[in-house]
């Protein structure tokens, strides 16, 4: 179609469309430059239909890749699984594997459930072993999830039963953002079988340390009946993790609180994702020392849980090792206080024997403990402390003599200095012959708005000039006809 064949009105409409298109593109460019649009930011409406996996009995409920917050990495990282069957019977985990693919396409097994393991709760929580919340989970894994990766797949006997990815591509959800106000986790709606980005403060994974959802494999016996409990009367008594020179100093101590001899064969101690098998006999009132073949966390940043598990899979006792352990101290039980176990740090570890409380470290010959600091000092240092001279007092924080300042009396500042009324200190007098009125800064927003308005006005002017030049014959005829009509009237 030739342009000169169009009517004047059609040409004018085409011109308006062109100008509107130019204005819209300019506005979009300005919005993008000023940072008001973030197309990669996940939201609650960011959902994606995924393939339904028929016959699945276990699914991925939620995924959080963890964030770096105030210098601490992998904060909040977890994977939550949910049982789909509506019954309370244990779900065998034989054959299940969590498989993970990185952004670069490398695929590996994140966690392989051992043969004989079972899930007894509705939800099963796994956390990264190096995350601050590692102890608040049923199981742990060692390879961290990325903010832009996937898929994460739940595989059963080589068949994918559920999956989710967050690369931001057409087939995946938006990637995670590590900035305040945008931190989310992917949570699945089991009804629609879709995931959505949910703010981290709006969802809490299910975990109850008193009722763990995971049961480790049960040691097989010759009897067809369920195994009888073996370790019900055992309890944690002492633990040493913060060794002085070598990890071989670490130990976990159990105590037989019954009147019978206990054969521990088949019982285990769980620490993070590790299970330590016990195979010994404890006499009534006796102690058993287990020295792990791995290094235990010396002083955890958060509480570490140690669980004693019977051959039946039941958790018999739990030891919670808190942050604040000191070198060469053990954490031991000393009876009960207010109906709760009384655990204290002691500088006198007693592996294999009754616990002994020692509040301070042992000092070498010629030195004694300074109870105010807990450090060893020369005996004469404490004995020879003299009174401070007149006009001075002993600073309780430093132990040094300090001059007593007279209340309300301050020495005058020297010439050229004045006293700062806010701090009471002398400061140099600054001569300033500048303006006596306040300066009002021009904000970046005003400058940006001015530039944006100027740009839009420029585009409008260009569009008007384009229309006038392109359609000047028609415009000329329109005004001539208009003036001719007015003259005739």
ZAZA-260058 format. One record per residue (C-alpha): x, y, z; residue in three letters. Coordinates in steps of 0.02 Angstrom, whole numbers, plus 50000, padded with zeros to 5 digits. Example, Ala and Ser with C-alpha at 12.3 -4.5 7.8 and 13.67 -1.06 7.14 Angstrom:
# residues 2
R     px     py     pz  residu
R  50615  49775  50390     ALA
R  50684  49947  50357     SER
This chain:
# residues 489
R     px     py     pz  residu
R  50000  50000  50000     UNK
R  50070  50171  49952     UNK
R  50072  50307  50083     UNK
R  50009  50440  49961     UNK
R  49851  50337  49930     UNK
R  49797  50345  50114     UNK
R  49673  50473  50178     UNK
R  49730  50618  50285     UNK
R  49650  50543  50441     UNK
R  49734  50375  50413     UNK
R  49903  50456  50392     UNK
R  49876  50558  50550     UNK
R  49830  50400  50647     UNK
R  49986  50311  50585     UNK
R  50091  50458  50642     UNK
R  50014  50453  50816     UNK
R  50051  50267  50829     UNK
R  50233  50296  50784     UNK
R  50250  50435  50913     UNK
R  50164  50330  51048     UNK
R  50281  50185  51010     UNK
R  50434  50297  51029     UNK
R  50369  50368  51195     UNK
R  50333  50195  51267     UNK
R  50506  50131  51224     UNK
R  50585  50285  51300     UNK
R  50486  50263  51462     UNK
R  50536  50080  51473     UNK
R  50719  50126  51449     UNK
R  50709  50259  51585     UNK
R  50625  50139  51707     UNK
R  50756  50006  51674     UNK
R  50902  50127  51695     UNK
R  50835  50194  51861     UNK
R  50814  50019  51931     UNK
R  50624  50015  51953     UNK
R  50606  49851  51862     UNK
R  50679  49682  51909     UNK
R  50616  49549  51791     UNK
R  50715  49413  51882     UNK
R  50639  49451  52052     UNK
R  50535  49302  52111     UNK
R  50361  49331  52178     UNK
R  50213  49235  52248     UNK
R  50136  49229  52074     UNK
R  50291  49148  51998     UNK
R  50220  48973  51968     UNK
R  50256  48845  51836     UNK
R  50159  48689  51790     UNK
R  50264  48533  51805     UNK
R  50244  48354  51754     UNK
R  50138  48246  51867     UNK
R  50226  48089  51927     UNK
R  50094  47952  51951     UNK
R  50120  47824  52086     UNK
R  50238  47934  52188     UNK
R  50231  47910  52376     UNK
R  50359  48046  52418     UNK
R  50379  48222  52349     UNK
R  50484  48380  52367     UNK
R  50389  48501  52479     UNK
R  50509  48648  52489     UNK
R  50686  48702  52440     UNK
R  50793  48842  52510     UNK
R  50970  48861  52437     UNK
R  51026  48966  52586     UNK
R  51092  49143  52590     UNK
R  51248  49239  52643     UNK
R  51192  49352  52785     UNK
R  51314  49464  52881     UNK
R  51462  49359  52825     UNK
R  51383  49192  52872     UNK
R  51358  49075  52724     UNK
R  51219  48950  52686     UNK
R  51099  49024  52814     UNK
R  50933  48930  52807     UNK
R  50979  48803  52673     UNK
R  50866  48650  52675     UNK
R  50768  48523  52573     UNK
R  50601  48464  52641     UNK
R  50516  48304  52582     UNK
R  50335  48259  52615     UNK
R  50247  48090  52620     UNK
R  50097  48084  52501     UNK
R  50013  47929  52575     UNK
R  49880  47974  52703     UNK
R  49926  47847  52835     UNK
R  50038  47834  52988     UNK
R  50134  47678  52935     UNK
R  50323  47697  52910     UNK
R  50376  47732  52731     UNK
R  50526  47629  52673     UNK
R  50659  47742  52596     UNK
R  50752  47601  52507     UNK
R  50794  47654  52330     UNK
R  50763  47840  52354     UNK
R  50899  47964  52303     UNK
R  50907  48154  52297     UNK
R  50997  48200  52136     UNK
R  51061  48375  52098     UNK
R  51121  48461  51939     UNK
R  51227  48618  51945     UNK
R  51209  48767  51828     UNK
R  51355  48701  51725     UNK
R  51263  48535  51699     UNK
R  51360  48423  51820     UNK
R  51245  48295  51901     UNK
R  51281  48202  52063     UNK
R  51191  48112  52204     UNK
R  51157  48235  52344     UNK
R  51093  48103  52467     UNK
R  51065  47915  52447     UNK
R  50948  47840  52576     UNK
R  51022  47679  52646     UNK
R  50935  47513  52633     UNK
R  50822  47482  52781     UNK
R  50797  47666  52823     UNK
R  50619  47726  52855     UNK
R  50517  47884  52867     UNK
R  50393  47886  53011     UNK
R  50332  48066  53005     UNK
R  50238  48166  52874     UNK
R  50386  48279  52832     UNK
R  50572  48241  52822     UNK
R  50695  48386  52838     UNK
R  50872  48385  52767     UNK
R  50996  48528  52793     UNK
R  51170  48568  52731     UNK
R  51295  48499  52856     UNK
R  51394  48663  52858     UNK
R  51244  48778  52881     UNK
R  51214  48862  53050     UNK
R  51051  48764  53072     UNK
R  51125  48593  53030     UNK
R  51075  48520  53198     UNK
R  50892  48565  53168     UNK
R  50858  48428  53042     UNK
R  50826  48242  53025     UNK
R  50972  48219  52905     UNK
R  51113  48321  52828     UNK
R  51198  48327  52658     UNK
R  51368  48399  52612     UNK
R  51352  48482  52440     UNK
R  51275  48657  52444     UNK
R  51137  48713  52327     UNK
R  51165  48863  52213     UNK
R  51049  49013  52191     UNK
R  51039  48976  52004     UNK
R  51038  48788  51968     UNK
R  50938  48629  51953     UNK
R  50851  48520  51930     UNK
R  50841  48444  52104     UNK
R  50764  48273  52076     UNK
R  50689  48144  52192     UNK
R  50731  47977  52110     UNK
R  50662  47806  52155     UNK
R  50752  47657  52078     UNK
R  50816  47764  51933     UNK
R  50643  47837  51900     UNK
R  50613  48023  51932     UNK
R  50468  48045  52054     UNK
R  50478  48234  52078     UNK
R  50589  48377  52022     UNK
R  50610  48566  52027     UNK
R  50734  48685  51947     UNK
R  50768  48872  51967     UNK
R  50879  48930  51823     UNK
R  50758  49063  51762     UNK
R  50739  48978  51592     UNK
R  50572  48945  51509     UNK
R  50561  48772  51588     UNK
R  50616  48824  51763     UNK
R  50567  48943  51901     UNK
R  50654  49109  51931     UNK
R  50824  49102  52014     UNK
R  50843  49151  52196     UNK
R  50904  49327  52242     UNK
R  51026  49354  52385     UNK
R  50971  49527  52439     UNK
R  50868  49588  52584     UNK
R  50682  49592  52546     UNK
R  50697  49467  52402     UNK
R  50750  49309  52494     UNK
R  50628  49169  52457     UNK
R  50608  48981  52454     UNK
R  50516  48870  52330     UNK
R  50364  48786  52410     UNK
R  50254  48660  52321     UNK
R  50064  48664  52322     UNK
R  50024  48479  52326     UNK
R  49851  48512  52256     UNK
R  49907  48598  52095     UNK
R  50078  48513  52095     UNK
R  50164  48679  52064     UNK
R  50298  48774  52158     UNK
R  50298  48958  52202     UNK
R  50427  49079  52272     UNK
R  50376  49118  52451     UNK
R  50464  49244  52567     UNK
R  50574  49151  52691     UNK
R  50480  49226  52838     UNK
R  50314  49156  52774     UNK
R  50358  48971  52782     UNK
R  50436  48862  52916     UNK
R  50489  48682  52875     UNK
R  50423  48545  52988     UNK
R  50546  48472  53114     UNK
R  50523  48406  53291     UNK
R  50685  48356  53380     UNK
R  50583  48257  53508     UNK
R  50500  48152  53372     UNK
R  50624  48127  53229     UNK
R  50548  48081  53063     UNK
R  50694  47974  53005     UNK
R  50737  47801  53069     UNK
R  50905  47724  53021     UNK
R  50919  47545  52961     UNK
R  50884  47413  53093     UNK
R  51018  47281  53117     UNK
R  50948  47116  53056     UNK
R  50928  46971  53178     UNK
R  50895  46787  53159     UNK
R  50724  46807  53239     UNK
R  50579  46849  53125     UNK
R  50497  46951  53261     UNK
R  50538  47135  53292     UNK
R  50700  47156  53389     UNK
R  50687  47187  53576     UNK
R  50751  47353  53647     UNK
R  50929  47344  53711     UNK
R  50989  47516  53762     UNK
R  50838  47590  53851     UNK
R  50930  47619  54015     UNK
R  51085  47700  53940     UNK
R  51112  47887  53943     UNK
R  51242  48015  53889     UNK
R  51358  48060  54031     UNK
R  51503  48162  53961     UNK
R  51576  48226  53797     UNK
R  51740  48311  53748     UNK
R  51752  48396  53578     UNK
R  51868  48546  53604     UNK
R  52031  48450  53608     UNK
R  52200  48527  53651     UNK
R  52318  48449  53524     UNK
R  52236  48309  53424     UNK
R  52060  48248  53381     UNK
R  52102  48081  53461     UNK
R  52065  48168  53627     UNK
R  51881  48180  53582     UNK
R  51760  48056  53660     UNK
R  51576  48020  53694     UNK
R  51533  47937  53860     UNK
R  51380  47831  53900     UNK
R  51322  47775  54073     UNK
R  51222  47619  54121     UNK
R  51091  47681  54242     UNK
R  51010  47510  54265     UNK
R  51040  47361  54378     UNK
R  51074  47247  54230     UNK
R  51218  47219  54110     UNK
R  51179  47292  53937     UNK
R  51240  47222  53771     UNK
R  51242  47372  53652     UNK
R  51263  47273  53491     UNK
R  51149  47352  53359     UNK
R  51129  47519  53449     UNK
R  51199  47678  53371     UNK
R  51246  47858  53409     UNK
R  51190  47983  53277     UNK
R  51290  48143  53248     UNK
R  51232  48251  53101     UNK
R  51218  48125  52958     UNK
R  51341  48001  53036     UNK
R  51293  47844  53133     UNK
R  51419  47768  53253     UNK
R  51388  47584  53286     UNK
R  51405  47524  53466     UNK
R  51465  47347  53501     UNK
R  51512  47321  53682     UNK
R  51446  47272  53853     UNK
R  51418  47392  53999     UNK
R  51401  47328  54175     UNK
R  51273  47402  54294     UNK
R  51333  47575  54347     UNK
R  51474  47568  54220     UNK
R  51536  47686  54085     UNK
R  51572  47661  53901     UNK
R  51688  47774  53800     UNK
R  51668  47792  53612     UNK
R  51804  47883  53516     UNK
R  51740  47931  53341     UNK
R  51847  47910  53186     UNK
R  51796  48082  53123     UNK
R  51826  48254  53197     UNK
R  51679  48319  53297     UNK
R  51642  48505  53291     UNK
R  51750  48577  53431     UNK
R  51643  48728  53473     UNK
R  51484  48734  53367     UNK
R  51413  48903  53321     UNK
R  51241  48832  53360     UNK
R  51188  48683  53462     UNK
R  51242  48511  53401     UNK
R  51132  48361  53437     UNK
R  51193  48186  53480     UNK
R  51061  48049  53483     UNK
R  51069  47876  53560     UNK
R  50964  47759  53452     UNK
R  50906  47587  53505     UNK
R  50906  47434  53392     UNK
R  50719  47466  53367     UNK
R  50755  47637  53292     UNK
R  50689  47733  53442     UNK
R  50787  47883  53508     UNK
R  50833  47840  53688     UNK
R  50928  47996  53741     UNK
R  50982  48163  53664     UNK
R  51135  48265  53708     UNK
R  51131  48447  53654     UNK
R  51307  48521  53646     UNK
R  51290  48711  53651     UNK
R  51404  48847  53586     UNK
R  51534  48911  53710     UNK
R  51645  48758  53734     UNK
R  51822  48794  53794     UNK
R  51985  48707  53754     UNK
R  52025  48554  53860     UNK
R  51855  48554  53945     UNK
R  51724  48418  53937     UNK
R  51536  48442  53947     UNK
R  51470  48328  54082     UNK
R  51311  48288  54177     UNK
R  51304  48327  54363     UNK
R  51138  48261  54426     UNK
R  50977  48358  54405     UNK
R  50926  48537  54437     UNK
R  50742  48589  54436     UNK
R  50695  48417  54365     UNK
R  50813  48441  54218     UNK
R  50984  48367  54184     UNK
R  51121  48480  54249     UNK
R  51260  48491  54119     UNK
R  51417  48594  54153     UNK
R  51586  48623  54073     UNK
R  51728  48553  54178     UNK
R  51917  48570  54167     UNK
R  51932  48393  54237     UNK
R  51877  48268  54101     UNK
R  51853  48091  54170     UNK
R  51827  47972  54023     UNK
R  51766  47805  54089     UNK
R  51735  47864  54267     UNK
R  51621  47972  54377     UNK
R  51616  48154  54325     UNK
R  51718  48282  54420     UNK
R  51676  48467  54417     UNK
R  51822  48589  54407     UNK
R  51774  48768  54370     UNK
R  51948  48834  54327     UNK
R  52095  48762  54233     UNK
R  52242  48685  54326     UNK
R  52388  48805  54341     UNK
R  52573  48757  54336     UNK
R  52678  48768  54493     UNK
R  52703  48946  54554     UNK
R  52541  49009  54476     UNK
R  52362  49023  54537     UNK
R  52194  49061  54459     UNK
R  52135  49240  54447     UNK
R  51950  49208  54474     UNK
R  51900  49372  54392     UNK
R  51978  49320  54226     UNK
R  51999  49131  54237     UNK
R  52183  49148  54188     UNK
R  52336  49081  54277     UNK
R  52443  49217  54355     UNK
R  52593  49221  54472     UNK
R  52541  49195  54651     UNK
R  52632  49354  54703     UNK
R  52531  49455  54577     UNK
R  52374  49433  54680     UNK
R  52456  49434  54851     UNK
R  52556  49593  54824     UNK
R  52415  49706  54764     UNK
R  52436  49870  54855     UNK
R  52312  50007  54887     UNK
R  52310  50150  54764     UNK
R  52390  50314  54822     UNK
R  52287  50462  54878     UNK
R  52184  50540  54740     UNK
R  52173  50377  54641     UNK
R  52062  50221  54638     UNK
R  52077  50046  54563     UNK
R  51985  50023  54398     UNK
R  51884  49861  54418     UNK
R  51899  49823  54232     UNK
R  52088  49844  54212     UNK
R  52150  49825  54391     UNK
R  52253  49983  54372     UNK
R  52254  50141  54478     UNK
R  52162  50287  54400     UNK
R  52154  50470  54452     UNK
R  51995  50526  54539     UNK
R  51922  50672  54441     UNK
R  51834  50807  54538     UNK
R  51649  50813  54497     UNK
R  51601  50957  54384     UNK
R  51777  51028  54370     UNK
R  51856  51026  54197     UNK
R  52024  51100  54152     UNK
R  52007  51246  54030     UNK
R  52052  51214  53848     UNK
R  52213  51291  53785     UNK
R  52217  51439  53668     UNK
R  52141  51404  53498     UNK
R  52031  51263  53564     UNK
R  51853  51255  53629     UNK
R  51753  51124  53725     UNK
R  51634  51017  53624     UNK
R  51467  51021  53715     UNK
R  51422  50847  53650     UNK
R  51579  50754  53705     UNK
R  51655  50869  53836     UNK
R  51822  50862  53745     UNK
R  51928  51004  53681     UNK
R  51924  51032  53493     UNK
R  52013  51152  53378     UNK
R  51919  51312  53337     UNK
R  51885  51317  53151     UNK
R  51867  51485  53063     UNK
R  51729  51482  52933     UNK
R  51684  51636  52832     UNK
R  51565  51541  52719     UNK
R  51382  51569  52687     UNK
R  51270  51600  52838     UNK
R  51121  51515  52757     UNK
R  51091  51327  52734     UNK
R  51135  51244  52570     UNK
R  50997  51141  52493     UNK
R  51067  50996  52392     UNK
R  50993  50950  52226     UNK
R  50936  50769  52237     UNK
R  50967  50639  52105     UNK
R  50779  50609  52091     UNK
R  50745  50790  52038     UNK
R  50885  50781  51909     UNK
R  50822  50616  51843     UNK
R  50643  50680  51832     UNK
R  50701  50835  51738     UNK
R  50801  50732  51614     UNK
R  50655  50612  51589     UNK
R  50534  50757  51558     UNK
R  50654  50838  51438     UNK
R  50678  50675  51343     UNK
R  50490  50647  51326     UNK
R  50463  50827  51267     UNK
R  50601  50803  51138     UNK
R  50519  50645  51071     UNK
R  50350  50733  51059     UNK
R  50430  50877  50966     UNK
R  50517  50759  50845     UNK
R  50352  50669  50817     UNK
R  50258  50830  50781     UNK
R  50392  50890  50662     UNK
R  50387  50720  50575     UNK
R  50198  50729  50553     UNK
R  50205  50909  50486     UNK
R  50342  50868  50360     UNK
R  50265  50703  50305     UNK
R  50089  50766  50285     UNK
R  50117  50950  50244     UNK
R  50015  50946  50079     UNK
R  49863  50875  50167     UNK
R  49881  50995  50314     UNK
R  49897  51142  50193     UNK
R  49740  51090  50098     UNK
R  49647  51067  50264     UNK
R  49685  51243  50326     UNK
R  49651  51321  50152     UNK
R  49481  51239  50147     UNK
R  49447  51297  50324     UNK
R  49492  51478  50286     UNK
R  49395  51476  50122     UNK
R  49241  51417  50213     UNK
R  49258  51555  50343     UNK
R  49274  51689  50204     UNK
R  49118  51624  50117     UNK
R  49023  51636  50278     UNK
